[in-house]
């Protein structure tokens, strides 16, 4: 039996960066919900004490911000919205049923939408977070500004949490997607089906054409 033919999708540094951002997001979501909403105050127990959760939250936020914008400068040029992406976004039902729409590149319309949503949310969160960060920066701002920043921070965090839930669900829904961020590779069949234009580009880089010599087997 021939071995599965694989294509490298992410390098080790990219995967480590992604998981650092993911772990930070979980810590921030838990501590943020605990601090902003009384019904979730019990979540502060995850951090030991409410005081510790309050101290840890903004510092983890800085780490997540730096990690995400490292990803931003690495991937932004892959995430411009095209006509095929709009077609993909308006055909979500077809995608959920296992079909694919348009000539998709490295990222589909949903992934690009998530990228820009996260970019916008991260900017609002870091700016509003600085305004409300006691005891370092908050004393420099008037109370009305702090109140607006608190409201923006809370609502933006909820939007981002909802977006990440959809992102994780999609990664689990499409078989083979999680493998890309765990092992760094995807099968040729996965790439051909879900990202046909990206698949062709990778084959051209490797000096192959579809139906030509096999891609490198095993480790990319």
C-alpha positions in Angstrom: 0.0 0.0 0.0 1.4 3.4 -1.0 2.1 5.9 1.8 -0.1 9.0 2.1 1.3 11.9 0.2 1.7 15.0 2.4 2.2 18.7 1.9 3.7 21.1 4.4 1.2 23.7 5.5 2.9 25.2 8.7 6.4 25.1 10.0 7.3 24.5 13.7 7.6 28.2 14.6 4.2 28.9 13.1 2.6 26.1 15.1 4.2 27.1 18.4 3.2 30.7 17.8 -0.4 29.6 17.1 -0.6 27.5 20.3 0.9 30.3 22.4 -1.9 32.6 21.2 -4.5 29.8 21.7 -3.4 29.2 25.4 -3.4 32.9 26.1 -6.8 33.2 24.7 -8.2 30.5 27.0 -6.6 32.1 30.0 -7.9 35.5 29.0 -11.4 34.3 28.3 -11.6 32.5 31.7 -10.2 35.4 33.7 -12.1 38.0 31.7 -15.5 36.3 32.2 -14.7 35.9 35.9 -13.8 39.6 36.4 -16.5 41.2 34.2 -19.5 39.0 35.0 -20.5 38.1 38.6 -22.1 34.8 37.4 -18.7 33.6 36.4 -16.7 34.9 39.4 -16.1 31.3 40.4 -13.7 30.9 37.5 -11.1 33.0 39.4 -10.5 29.8 41.3 -8.6 28.5 38.2 -6.0 31.2 38.9 -5.8 30.6 42.7 -7.4 33.9 43.9 -9.4 36.7 42.3 -6.5 39.1 43.0 -4.1 36.8 41.1 -6.5 36.5 38.2 -6.7 40.3 38.0 -2.9 40.7 38.0 -2.4 37.9 35.4 -5.0 39.0 33.0 -3.4 42.1 31.4 0.0 40.6 31.2 -1.3 37.5 29.4 -3.1 39.9 27.2 0.1 41.6 26.2 1.6 38.2 25.3 -1.4 37.3 23.2 -1.3 40.6 21.4 2.4 40.2 20.6 1.9 36.6 19.5 -1.1 37.4 17.3 0.6 40.3 15.5 3.6 38.1 14.8 1.0 36.0 13.0 -0.5 39.1 11.4 2.7 40.2 9.7 3.3 36.6 8.5 -0.1 36.0 7.0 -1.8 39.3 6.1 -0.9 39.1 2.4 -2.8 35.7 2.2 -6.0 37.2 3.6 -7.1 39.8 1.1 -10.8 39.2 0.3 -11.4 38.1 -3.3 -14.5 37.4 -5.4 -14.1 33.7 -4.7 -14.1 34.4 -1.0 -17.3 36.3 -1.2 -18.8 33.5 -3.2 -17.6 31.1 -0.4 -19.1 33.2 2.3 -22.5 33.3 0.6 -22.5 29.5 0.2 -21.9 28.4 3.8 -24.7 25.8 3.6 -22.9 24.1 0.7 -19.6 24.1 2.6 -21.3 22.6 5.8 -22.7 19.8 3.7 -19.2 18.9 2.6 -18.9 20.8 -0.7 -16.4 23.4 -1.7 -17.1 26.7 -3.6 -14.7 28.8 -5.7 -11.0 28.5 -6.4 -9.8 28.8 -2.8 -6.2 29.8 -2.1 -4.3 29.1 1.2 -7.3 30.4 3.2 -11.0 30.3 2.5 -13.5 33.1 3.0 -14.4 32.0 6.5 -10.7 31.9 7.6 -10.1 35.3 6.1 -13.1 36.7 7.8 -11.9 35.3 11.1 -8.4 36.8 10.5 -9.7 40.3 10.1 -12.3 39.9 12.9 -9.5 38.9 15.2 -7.2 41.7 14.0 -9.9 44.3 14.7 -10.8 42.8 18.1 -7.2 42.6 19.2 -6.7 46.3 18.4 -9.7 47.4 20.4 -8.9 45.0 23.3 -5.3 46.2 23.6 -6.2 49.9 23.4 -9.1 49.6 25.9 -7.1 47.3 28.1 -4.4 49.9 28.5 -7.0 52.5 29.4 -8.4 50.3 32.2 -5.1 48.8 33.4 -4.7 49.6 37.1 -2.5 50.8 38.7 -0.3 51.6 35.7 -2.3 53.5 33.1 -5.9 54.0 34.3 -5.0 57.0 36.6 -4.0 58.9 33.5 -7.5 58.8 32.0 -10.8 60.5 33.2 -13.5 58.3 34.6 -15.9 58.6 31.6 -13.2 57.4 29.3 -12.4 54.4 31.5 -16.2 53.5 31.6 -16.4 53.6 27.8 -13.2 51.5 27.6 -14.6 48.9 30.0 -17.7 48.6 27.9 -15.8 48.3 24.6 -13.4 45.8 26.2 -16.3 43.6 27.5 -18.3 43.6 24.2 -15.2 43.1 22.0 -14.1 40.2 24.1 -17.5 38.6 23.8 -17.4 39.0 20.0 -14.0 37.5 19.9 -15.0 34.5 22.1 -17.9 33.8 19.8 -15.7 34.0 16.7 -13.1 31.7 18.2 -15.8 29.1 19.1 -16.9 29.1 15.4 -13.2 28.9 14.4 -12.6 25.8 16.6 -15.9 24.2 15.5 -14.9 24.6 11.9 -11.4 23.1 12.5 -13.0 20.1 14.1 -15.8 19.8 11.5 -13.4 19.7 8.5 -11.5 16.4 8.9 -7.8 16.9 8.5 -7.7 20.6 9.5 -6.4 20.0 13.0 -3.6 17.9 11.7 -2.2 21.0 9.9 -1.7 22.9 13.2 -0.6 19.8 15.2 1.7 18.1 12.7 2.2 20.9 10.2 1.1 18.8 7.2 -2.0 18.0 5.2 -2.7 15.3 2.7 -2.7 16.1 -1.0 -6.3 15.0 -1.2 -7.3 17.5 1.6 -5.4 20.3 -0.1 -6.9 19.5 -3.5 -10.4 19.5 -2.2 -10.4 22.4 0.3 -7.7 24.7 -1.1 -7.3 23.9 -4.8 -5.5 27.1 -5.9 -3.1 26.7 -2.9 -2.6 23.0 -3.9 -1.7 24.0 -7.5 0.8 26.6 -6.2 2.5 24.0 -3.9 2.7 21.5 -6.8 4.3 24.1 -9.0 6.8 25.0 -6.3 7.7 21.4 -6.0 8.0 21.0 -9.8 5.0 18.8 -10.2 1.7 19.0 -11.9 -1.6 17.4 -10.9 -1.4 13.8 -11.8 2.4 14.0 -12.2 5.1 12.6 -10.0 4.1 12.1 -6.3 4.8 14.7 -3.7 7.4 14.0 -1.1 6.2 11.3 1.3 6.4 11.2 5.1 8.0 14.3 6.7 7.8 17.4 4.4 
